[in-house]
Amino acid sequence: MRYKGKFRPQNREKYKGNPSNIIYRSGWELDFMKYLDRQPGVLQWNSEEIIIPYKSPIDGKWHRYYPDFWVRTLKSETIIEIKPKKQTKPPKENPKHRRRYLREVKTFVVNEAKWKAAKEFCENKGFQWQIMTEDTLRNTK
């Protein structure tokens, strides 16, 4: 299976954005796009169309965060980020793999800054915020 490519929706009218430029960056994202496209309860959705500014704790500068999905149903609007469960928790230190550990810490703290900004964005808009992992994605097949 390819883990990066363009998704072609069957229900183009549900996609809020350019339906000919929907990019998936993982098999999980592709599976979730298929789910959103075929679910009758999903009225609209998009992928990486919303921009949320966040301040990086690494360099102290402002950056732009593009959450994976925005989904509108009859009941709510939700911003969703898809991540491996491993990346949603602080990494465990391993003296044998110091460089990898430091890279994982950097990724984790940047993700936390993005997610904090996303939560605030959602609160201000009345949206819900959700991080989905391989565990929660199993229910969308």
N, C-alpha and C positions, 0 to 999 in steps of 0.2 A: 504494500500500500504506500502511496506517495503521501508525504507529510506536509507538503506545501503545494498549493495550486489554486486554481480558480474554481469557485462553486457556481454552478448553473441552476438557479432555483426553478422548480416547476410552477410555482405560484409567484410570479414576478411582481404582481400587484401588492403582495404583502411586504415586499422589501422597500424600506424607506431609505432611498439613496440610489446609487447607480447599480442596478442588478447585473450589469455586465462586468463589474469590477469587484466582485466579492472574493476576497483572498482568505484561504485557511492556512494556518501555520502549524497545524498538528492534526493527527488523526482524530483526536477528541473534538477539536473545533469543527472538522468536517462532519463528524457524526451529529454534533449538536445543530449544525446548520440544516442537515437533513431533517432532524426532529422538528425544528422551528418551521421549516417549509411545509411539512405535511400535517402539523397539528392544527386542527380547526379552531382551538381556543386561542391561538396566537393571531392577533389582528394585524400587527406590524412588527417588524424587527429590522435591525441593521447590525453591521459588524465594523468596528473601528471607525465609526463616523462621528462619534462624540469626542470632543477634546476637553480634557480636564487639566488645568495647570497645577503643578506640584513643585515644591522646593526639595531638591535633592539633599539628603544629609551627607552625601559624599563630597560634593563640590560647593554646596551652599547656593547654587544657581537654580533659577526657575526653568522647568522643563515642561513638555507636553505629554500627557498620558492619554492613550487611546484605548479605553476598555474594550474587551473583546466583543461584547454584545449589549444592545439595548433591545428590550422586548416589551411590547404592549399587549396586554390581554384585557378582557372586559373589567377585571378587578384591579389591575395595577400596571405600573411601568417599573421595570427592573433593569438595573445595569448589572451585567454578569461578567466576571473574569474567570477564565478557565486556567487552572494551574495544576501541576502534579502536587499531590498532597505533601510530598517532601519539601516543596518550596513554600508551603504555608506555615511552616514551623521553623524556629531558629535551628540552624545547623548544629550538629554535634561535632565538637572539636576532636580531631584525630591528629596526634603529633606526627604520624607517618605521612600525612597528606596535608601539610600546612598550607601550601599554596591553594589547593582546592578549597580548603576550609575558608580561607580569607576571601576567595572569590564568591563562595556561597553566602558568607556573611554580608558581603557587599550587595549581592543580589537581593537578599532577604530585607535588608534595611531600606533599600530603594523601593522594593515592593511594598513594604509597610507605609512608606511615605505616599506612594501612589494610592494605596487603599484608604489611607486616612483622608486624603483629598477627595477621593471618590465618595466616601461615606458622607462627608460634608456637602458635596455637590448634590447627592441624593436627598439628604435631609432638606436642603434648600428648595429642591424641585418637587418634593413629595414622592420621590421614587423609592424603591427598595434597592438594596445592595446585596449581592450574593457572590461568593467565591465558590466555584464548583471544582471538584476534584474528580479523579477517576472513580471514587466511591459514589458520588452523587450522579455522575454521568451514566452509570450503569442503569439507572431508572429511566433514561430517555431513549433507549433503543427500541 
